Amino acid sequence: MNIISQNFKDVLKNKIKIIISSTLYKYVDVLVDNFSFSTGNNNNYFNFINLIDSSFRNYILSIISSTFEEVDLQLRNSLKRKDRYYINKTNVPRAITTIFGTVYFKRTLFKSKLSNKYVFLLDKYFNLPKYDHYDSIIKSIAINNTFNTSQAQAARDISSITNGLSFFIDKEKVFNIPRQSIYNWIKKWKVPNIVPKSVSTPETLFVMADEKYIGSQNTDKDIMIKCFVTFEDVHTVSKNRNMLTNRFVFSTCSKNPWKVFMDTIALRYDFTKIKNIALIGDGGNWIKSGISELRLNSCNLVKYYLCEFHFKQAIHNIIADEQKRNILIRIFNNYSKKQFINATNIILKYHQERTSTIKQKLDYIITNYSYIKNMLNFNIGSSMESHISHLIASFFASRPKGFSTKNIEKYLLLNDYKNNNINIFNLYLKTYNSKHSVKITEDEFDFTLSNSSDIDNIPILKFGHVIPEYKALRNICHN
C-alpha cells in the first residue's frame, strides 16, 4: 500500500526542515555552553570530543524521532488513510535501539476497515520489527561481527557503538546488549541459500578436504565438521607468502558430505571442461572416497595426494632426532619402499619401548605410499591444516563452548559466507524479514544498500548548509 503522495512529501519536507533547524541550534548551544575554555586543563580536548559525540547522537535521535512522529501525523491526516483505516489509539509509545542510541517516539494505532486488523502504519512504512527493541542495522552489525570474533565480543562491540564514549567512561550507566540476544537473532533468521556464481572453469581444479571435531550441546558425541577448500592455482603475494587463486570454502556436518559438496561446486564449475582434479587430504577413508565422487564426467582425471604435513608428522613420531629424521625422509624420497621399511625397522630395533607407535606410523606411510609420492613430486603444497585451523577451529573450537545440532548447519553456512567474502551485513538487511529460507544467486545478492542518486529525497541533504552535521549525514548515505 502506498499512501505517500508527492504533496505528502512536500509537506513533510517543510515540517522536517523546521524541526531540524531548531534542534540543531539547541544542540549547538548545549555544546558551547558546556565547554570549558580555561587554559591548562588536560581534559579540554576530551571534554570537547565527548560533547561533540553526545550532542551529535542526541541531534540524530531527535531527527529520527521527529521525523517518525511527523510521518505518523501525515499518515493520520491522509485522505487515502481515511478511506481504508480508522484511528484506534494515538500517542502509543515505542523505543528502538539504533547505532546512535535509543530513539523514543509515539505513533498511531489504526484499524483496517476491510479486515478489522490493527496496524501501526508508521512501523509498516519503515519496516520496523514487531515487539523488538533493536533495529535491523544493530542486528546486522552484531551478526556480522559474531563470525569475525564471537557472540560475546560482538555484543561488547555493538554496545560500544550504541553508547559512544559513555561506554568507556561509565559502564554502569550504559545499556549492554546481551549475547543471548545475538544468538536469538541468528536462530530466528531464515538464512538464504546463496547459489554460487559461475566462474571461468580451469583445466585443473584443486580440492582439499579435512575434518574437525567441535563441542556439542545436546549430544554425548562431538560434532564432526567436514571442510572442503577448492582453488585453481597458487600465486605469490609477497616474499614467503602465497595465496590460493579463486578459493572457495564449503563445510558441512552432513553424513553424506561429498554429495552436498558436489551439489554446490557443480554450480560453480562446468565439469565437462575440467581435465585434472587434484584431491588433497590426510588419508582418511571418507576423503579417499572423493576420488570417485569428483569424477562427474568421463574427461575428469582425479588424482589423490596425501598432505605433506601428515607424512612429516608420521616421520617425526617414528624418530624425534632431527638428523635421523632427515635421513629417513631422504631414503623415502630417493630409494625403494623396501629400503625405507628396512631403515624404519632398524629404528624400531633400538626403540622397542615405542614399538606400537612406530609400527602404526609405518603402516600409515606404506598404506598411503603412492599418494605421498604424488605429493612430493607436486609443485603445489597442501595448506589444509592451516585452513582448517583458521576457517573452522578459530571460530568453533578455539574456546570451550558447544553448539546445538539444530543450529550448527546455519552457523557453518554463515561462516562459509564470511570465508567466501559474502557480506553478511548486507545479506541480513536484505533477508531478515523472510518467513522461509530462500535461494538467491550471488550476483543477485551483490547489491548496494545506499544509493547516492536518491539522497536528494532527504531535505537536510538537499537544502542543508555545508556544516559539520550536514557533512556527517551526507557521508552516512555513501558506502
KOLDOTI-185540 format. One record per residue (C-alpha): x negated, y negated, z. Coordinates in steps of 0.25 Angstrom, whole numbers, plus 5000, padded with zeros to 4 digits. Example, Ala and Ser with C-alpha at 12.3 -4.5 7.8 and 13.67 -1.06 7.14 Angstrom:
2
495150185031
494550045029
% end
This chain:
479
500050005000
499549864996
500249745002
498949655001
499349554991
498449444985
499249344993
499049425005
497549425003
497449275000
498249245013
497349345021
496049275015
496449135020
496849195034
495549265036
494749145031
495349065043
495149185053
493649205049
493249055049
493849035063
493249165068
491849125062
491848995069
492249055082
491049155082
490049045077
490448965090
490249095098
488949115092
488348975094
488948945108
488449075114
487049065109
485949005118
484948905111
484048905123
482548925119
481649025124
482849125126
482349265122
483749305119
484149195110
483949285097
484649405103
485849325108
485949255095
485949385087
486949445097
487949335096
487849345081
488149495082
489349475091
489849355084
489749415070
490449545075
491549465082
491749385070
491849505061
492849575071
493649445071
493749445056
494149595055
495249575066
495749445060
495849505046
496549625051
497549545058
497749455047
497949565037
498949625046
499749495047
499749485032
500249635031
501349595041
501749475033
501649545019
502949555011
502549695006
502349745020
503749695024
504349775013
503649905018
503349895033
504049845046
503149775057
503249875069
502249805078
501249695077
499849665084
499549805086
498049805091
496949885085
495449895087
494349955078
492849965080
492149915068
490649895065
490749755071
491449795083
492949825087
493949745080
495349715087
496549675079
498049685078
498949735067
500349765064
501049905064
502049925052
503150025050
503450075036
504850045030
504750175022
504150275031
504350215044
502850245047
502050145055
500750085050
499749975052
499549915039
498249845043
497649975047
498150035034
497649925025
496249925031
496250085033
495950075048
495850205054
497050245063
496850265078
495450235077
494550135084
493450135073
493450095059
492950175048
491650095046
491250135060
491550275058
490750285045
489550225051
489550315062
489750445054
488650395044
487750375056
488050505062
487450585051
486150505052
486050515067
487050585076
488450555081
487950495094
486950405087
487950365077
488950325088
487850235094
487550175081
488950135077
489150085091
487949995090
488549945077
489949905082
489349845095
488249765089
487149715098
488049735110
487849885108
486349865112
486649755123
487649815132
488049955128
489049955140
489949855132
489849915118
490850015112
490150145109
490750235098
490750385104
490050485095
491350575097
492050475088
491050495077
491250645078
492750625077
492650535065
491750635057
492750745062
493950665056
493350625043
493650715031
492250705025
492350715010
491650815002
490750734993
490550804979
489050784976
488850704963
488250784952
486750754949
485850784937
485550934938
484050964939
483451094933
482851134947
483651124959
483051144973
483951194985
483451204999
484251275010
484151295025
485051315037
485151245051
485851295063
486551185071
487351185084
488851215084
489851165094
490951275092
490251405089
489151485096
488251485084
487551375078
488051315064
487051355052
486951245042
486551275028
485851165021
485551145006
484651035000
484551024985
483550944977
483050924963
481550894965
480550834975
480050694973
478950614980
479450494988
478050454994
476850514999
477150645007
478650625005
479550694995
480950684992
482050784986
482650734974
484150734974
484250804987
485650864991
485950915004
487051015008
487351085021
488451175026
488751285037
489651365027
489451515027
489251505012
488251395011
487851424997
489251414992
489551274998
488251224994
488351274979
489751214978
489151074981
487851084974
488451134961
489251004961
487850924961
487151004951
487451074938
486851214940
486951244925
485751144923
484951194935
483851294931
483051314944
483551314958
482451324970
483151374983
482251344995
482551395009
481951475021
482251615016
483651635023
484551735016
485651625015
484751535007
484251644998
485651674995
485651544988
484751604976
486051664970
486951554975
486151444968
486251514955
487551454949
487051464935
486251564927
485251454924
484951434939
483651504943
483551504958
482251524966
482051534981
480951464988
480651485003
480451365011
478951345013
479151295027
479751435031
478551505025
477551425032
478351435045
478351585044
476851585041
476651495054
477451595062
476551705057
475251635061
475151505068
473651485065
473551375054
472351435047
472851575047
474251525043
473651445031
472851575027
474151655027
474851555019
473751555009
473851705008
475351695005
475051594994
473951664987
473951814990
474951924989
476151954998
475352085003
474152005007
475051905015
475752015022
474352075026
473851935031
475051925039
474852065045
473452025049
474051905057
475052005063
473952095068
473351985076
474651925081
475552045085
476151965096
476951895085
477252015076
478751995075
478551845071
477451875061
478251995054
479551915054
478851795047
478051885037
479351955033
479951815031
478851775022
478851915014
480351915012
480251775006
478951794999
479351754985
480151634990
478951584998
478051594985
479051524977
479051404987
477551404988
477451394973
478551284973
478151134971
479351094980
479351124994
480451145004
480951035013
482151105018
481751115032
481550965033
482950945026
483651045036
482950965047
483350825042
484650855036
485350955046
484550975059
484350825061
485850795062
486450935066
485350995075
484350885080
485250865093
485950965102
487350965096
488351055090
489251045078
490651095077
490851195065
492151125062
491350995058
490051045054
490351045039
490750905040
489450865047
488650935037
489350875025
489150735031
487650765034
487550815019
488150685014
487150605023
485950685017
486550675003
486550515004
488150515005
488550385012
489350435024
489750295028
490450275014
490950415014
491750395027
492250265024
492850315011
493450445016
493750435031
495250425029
495250545020
496250655026
495550765019
494150795015
494050755000
493050774989
492350654983
491150644973
489850584978
490050484966
491450444971
490950424985
489750334981
490550204983
490250064989
491150025001
490949874999
491249814986
490549674985
491549634974
492749644983
492149554995
492849434990
494149484995
493549455009
493849305011
492649275020
491749335010
492349264998
492449125004
491549135017
490449035018
489049095018
488849105033
488149225040
489449295043
489849285028
488549345024
488649455034
490149495030
489749485015
488549575017
489449675024
490249685011
489049735004
488349865005
% end
